[in-house]
Amino acid sequence: MAYILSLETSSTVCSVALHLDQQLLSYTELQMEKSHSSHITVMVEQVVGHAGVRLEQVDAIAVSGGPGSYTGLRIGSGTAKGLCYALDKPLISVDTLWAMAHAVIESAPAPEQYLYCPMIDARRAEVYTCLVDHALEVQLPVEPMVLDSASFASELEKWPLIFFGSGAAKAKELLAPHPNAFYLDNVKPTAKAIGTLAYAKLQAKQFEDVAYFEPFYLKEVYITKPSGK
């Protein structure tokens, strides 16, 4: 039996979960932009406290590994690494898009009938996305994609696709209408899904090097220089 503390900071929603193996014990989330750094440590304390567990009892720290918000991922990874150092615990990274897909697959009535396309909104017509089947086997790898009417056209001819995440509304607007295209609203990254997928990695001892771990930003942050002389 193992306690897994999971952090999800890749989007505007900050969440923390505590699992005992794959059983969710405690969970909290905060939907407030630019608040991750000031609230996440308090949320960690709340989650373990509500479960009646001490931080020292946690067996591993799991974190959303990206892609997603550059600043959010840095906050999550920094907090997770700090906890690992302080508690001498292993670090587990879980792909953000896979965790989103897993949550949708778990609730689908006939998951084997679809392919799953999680999307994180990026700039303009761009999204961070991938395509997986019901067993999370990769059909298209994670990539930044500029959407247009022809995107996913060949896949849609073969399979019904479910689009979801913060970029799904953009996809619905830009992709050509197709009877095999389905869209889900209000699917967001959560620490619940991170913790569920982290359990298999804990069993397999698939840990990150705490000293050198960096999230999968996919693209570096855009930095603009201030104007003026």
N, C-alpha and C positions, 0 to 999 in steps of 0.2 A: 504494500500500500504506500502510495507516494502523494505528497502534496505538491501541486504545481501552481505557482503564482504567475498569472499572465497579464501582460500590459499591451494595450492597443492604442496607439497615438497617431496613426497614419492619416487620419482624416480630421474633420472638425469635431468629431465625437471622441472624447477620451474615456476609456473604460478599463476596468481592472476586474479580474476574476480569480477565484481560488477553487481548484478542483482537487478532489481526492481520487486519484486515478482518473476516470472519466466522469465522475459524479460531480456536478456543480454544487459547491457549498455556499458560495457567497459571490455577489456581483454588484457592481455599481458603475454608472456611467454619467458623464456630464456633457451636455450639448451646449457648449459655450466657446465661441471662437477665441483663439489666442489666450487660452487659460490653462493649457496642459502643464506648463512648467510650474505654475503656482499651486496646482491642485493635486498633481498625481501622487506625491508622497503622502498627502493626507488621505487620498482614496485608498492607497495600499494599506495604511494603518486601519482604516475603516473596514476593509474587506476581511483582513485576517482577524480583526477584533470581533466582528459580527459572527465569524465562524468559531470563535473560541480557540483560535490557534495562535501561537507565537511565531513571529517571523523566523526564529531559529529552527522551527520545526519544518519549514518549507524545504522540499527536496530539490527543486529546480525552479529557475526563473525563465519564463517564456516571453518572447516579445515578437510583435509584428515586424517582419524583416523588410517590408516594402514590396512593391513600390507604393508611393503615396506622397504626402506632404513632406517636403525636404526638412522643414523645421520640426514638424511633428515627429518624424522618424528619428531625428537627432535627439529629441527630448526623451523618447521612449527608450532608445538604445543606451543613452547615457544613464538613465535611471536604472535600467536593467543591469547594466555593467557595474554600477555602483553597488547595487544590492548583492550581486554575485561576489564582488570583492569583499564587501563587509561581512557577508554570511558564509563565504567560502562554499558557494553552490555553483553548479553548472549552468551554463546559458544555452537556451534553445531558441532558434529562430524559425519562425513559420511564415511562409509566403502569404502576403496580405490577400492576394487574389484567390489563392487556393482556399484560404479560410472562408472567404465570402462564398465561394462556390460550394464548399462543404455544407455551409448553413442552408443554402437553397436546396441542395441535393437531399439533405436529411428530411426536408418538408415536402418534397415532390411526391405525388401519389404513385407515379410509375417512372422513377428516375432513369432507368435504362433506355427509355424511349427518346431522350433528348441529349443534346450537347449544351454545355453551359458556358456563358460568356460574361464573366465579371468585368466591369468597367469602372475605372477611376477617372473622373473628369480632369483633363489637363488644360492646356491653352487652346483657345479658339476651337477648331474642329478636331482637336487631338484628344485621345484617351490613352490610358495605360490599360492593356487588356491581354487576355489569353483565351484559349478555348480548351476545355477539358470534357471528358465523358463522366459518367456516373461514378466511376472508380477513381476519379481524379487523374486519369491517364491523359497526358498532354496531347492535344490534337494540333494546336498552334501555340508556340512558346510565348512567354511574356514579352511584350514589345510596346513601344509607343506607336500608336497608329493614328494617322490623319484620316478621318472618316469621309467617305463620299458615297454616292448612290450605289456604287459597285462593290463596296466593302462586304465581305462575307457572301458574295453572290454564289460562288461555287459550293460553299458549305451548305447554304440554305437550299440548294437543289437536292442535296442528299439527306439532310437531317433537319428536324425541327430544332431551332436554337432558342434558348432562353437568355435574354439580355437583362442585366440588373446592375445595380451600383449607381454611383453618382454620375456616371457618364451615359447611363441608359437613355435618359431623356434626349440627350444630344444625338444618340444613335437613332432613336425613333424619328427624330426630325430629319436626319441626313440620309439614312438608308432608304433605298427604294422599298415601298410596301411589298410584303411577301407573306403568303399564308403560313409559311413555316417560321416566321419571326414572332416571338412572344416577349413581352416586356413586363418586368416586375418593378413595382415602386417600393421605396423605403427599405431597400436592402443596404446595409452599411457594415463596415468592418466592426467586429466586436471581439472583446477578450474572451468571450465564451467559446467562440469557434477556435481561437488561437490555442486555448487550453486543451480543447478536445483533440486537436491534431498534434499538439506537443506530446501527448501521452505516448504515442507510437515512437516518437523520436527519443523519448526518455528510455523506453524499453530497449531500443536499439543502441543507446548511448551515442546518439548523433548530436554531439555538443559543439558549440562554437568556441573558438579561442577568445577568451574574454578580452585579452590585451589588444587583439588586432581586429575584432569584429567590427564591421561597418554595415549599415543597412543597404539594401539594394535600391539605391535612389533612382536607377534607370536613366535619369538625366540630372545633371548638376543644376543647382539652383541658379536662377537668372538674377544677376546682380547688375544694377544700373548705377552709373556714376551720377552724382548730383550735378545739375547744370549750374552754370555761372562761371565767372572768371576766378 
